[in-house]
Amino acid sequence: MMTDSTLLDVMRMRKSIRSFQKQPLSSKHIDLISQYINNEENLIGPFGEKGKIELVSVTNNVSDKGIKLGTYGMIKNPQAYLVGITENNKQSLLDFGYVFQKLILLLTQHGIGTCWMGGTFNRNSFEKEIPLIDKKFIPCITPIGYPHEKQRVLDKALRFAVKADNKKPWDQLFFDENFETSLTDAKAEIIKIPIEMVRLGPSASNKQPWRLVINANKTICHFFIEQTPNYSTKLGYDMQLLDMGIAMCQFDSACRELGIDGQWKVVDPEIDTPNELTKYIVSWKSTSLFS
Ligand SMILES: Cc1cc2nc3c(=O)[nH]c(=O)nc-3n(C[C@H](O)[C@H](O)[C@H](O)COP(=O)(O)O)c2cc1C
């Protein structure tokens, strides 16, 4: 039943799940995940960088190797973890955000709960479980399992603390030709649903750092980041670049569903930014014949 939902529905209903049922994942679902993460095509992002995703089953948070994987009590009854692995540079992180979100949407479509985690897990325990080579590191993980219907008090408190249900309104995220004018949904035309999907996406601490500037005929969408000062400095990587990759994935998935063709390109957008924290990332350009 769930698999009939369109990706737009999936993006509208997805939310972070931190409590799971005790029921293990079905072998059908394990196969689906294994096949997906073993297909190289699914691991390459729009910039061409390739990441890796490992599936680790757990029983009472202990892996088959006997390693205790910790999430500081944040996650109840996870049945497995998906562990992200990539290099610590801008393009790799953008690409990995994109790639991991695509998998999250697939899982949501199949009724499997997820929660992006970049901070509140014990990285050491996961690094023990998965030996890393070259310059690779673990940017994020997600617990997986079937969602527990009732949220725990802790889940509710956490959602309240990060204002998880508080998605920024259009006028703070989307702009018309320049940062001085907000783009209203009445004027967004063909781009309305793709950018609405960006707005609904998950982000680290729900900071929603994405800022989009759209050109007059809605054929170009420039993606900027408004960085939260010192956000993940202590962790040694820029977690908000994952948020930008997620935005690209949400946007792309919507376009694909709506039959809008386009491509990603890094250009000089020639747009004045409102402050020093706002930086250009990438642009999407429509290649549809009739746009
Ligand atoms: C890159 C990234 C890192 C995140 N890290 C954590 C984390 O360490 N712990 C956690 O409980 N949630 C984490 N989250 C989940 C966010 O808090 C959540 O997406 C946000 O509050 C919006 O809620 P929603 O996903 O239900 O829409 C992270 C999300 C993203 C995108």
PDBQT file of the ligand as one rigid body, heavy atoms in Angstrom, charges set to zero:
ROOT
HETATM    1  C1  LIG A 301      22.301  16.419   8.796  1.00  0.00    +0.000 C 
HETATM    2  C2  LIG A 301      21.339  16.143   9.916  1.00  0.00    +0.000 A 
HETATM    3  C3  LIG A 301      21.815  15.791  11.163  1.00  0.00    +0.000 A 
HETATM    4  C4  LIG A 301      20.924  15.488  12.212  1.00  0.00    +0.000 A 
HETATM    5  N1  LIG A 301      21.425  15.086  13.422  1.00  0.00    +0.000 NA
HETATM    6  C5  LIG A 301      20.569  14.687  14.412  1.00  0.00    +0.000 A 
HETATM    7  C6  LIG A 301      21.081  14.130  15.605  1.00  0.00    +0.000 A 
HETATM    8  O1  LIG A 301      22.292  14.021  15.806  1.00  0.00    +0.000 OA
HETATM    9  N2  LIG A 301      20.190  13.711  16.540  1.00  0.00    +0.000 N 
HETATM   10  C7  LIG A 301      18.834  13.796  16.361  1.00  0.00    +0.000 A 
HETATM   11  O2  LIG A 301      18.091  13.362  17.251  1.00  0.00    +0.000 OA
HETATM   12  N3  LIG A 301      18.318  14.321  15.216  1.00  0.00    +0.000 NA
HETATM   13  C8  LIG A 301      19.141  14.756  14.243  1.00  0.00    +0.000 A 
HETATM   14  N4  LIG A 301      18.638  15.247  13.049  1.00  0.00    +0.000 N 
HETATM   15  C9  LIG A 301      17.172  15.312  12.831  1.00  0.00    +0.000 C 
HETATM   16  C10 LIG A 301      16.624  16.754  12.891  1.00  0.00    +0.000 C 
HETATM   17  O3  LIG A 301      16.561  17.190  14.225  1.00  0.00    +0.000 OA
HETATM   18  C11 LIG A 301      15.229  16.798  12.220  1.00  0.00    +0.000 C 
HETATM   19  O4  LIG A 301      15.374  16.475  10.865  1.00  0.00    +0.000 OA
HETATM   20  C12 LIG A 301      14.586  18.170  12.332  1.00  0.00    +0.000 C 
HETATM   21  O5  LIG A 301      14.307  18.480  13.678  1.00  0.00    +0.000 OA
HETATM   22  C13 LIG A 301      13.275  18.264  11.532  1.00  0.00    +0.000 C 
HETATM   23  O6  LIG A 301      12.348  17.281  11.932  1.00  0.00    +0.000 OA
HETATM   24  P1  LIG A 301      11.781  16.233  10.892  1.00  0.00    +0.000 P 
HETATM   25  O7  LIG A 301      12.930  15.423  10.370  1.00  0.00    +0.000 OA
HETATM   26  O8  LIG A 301      10.816  15.394  11.710  1.00  0.00    +0.000 OA
HETATM   27  O9  LIG A 301      11.115  17.004   9.774  1.00  0.00    +0.000 OA
HETATM   28  C14 LIG A 301      19.505  15.589  12.003  1.00  0.00    +0.000 A 
HETATM   29  C15 LIG A 301      19.041  15.954  10.731  1.00  0.00    +0.000 A 
HETATM   30  C16 LIG A 301      19.933  16.223   9.695  1.00  0.00    +0.000 A 
HETATM   31  C17 LIG A 301      19.398  16.565   8.344  1.00  0.00    +0.000 C 
ENDROOT
TORSDOF 0
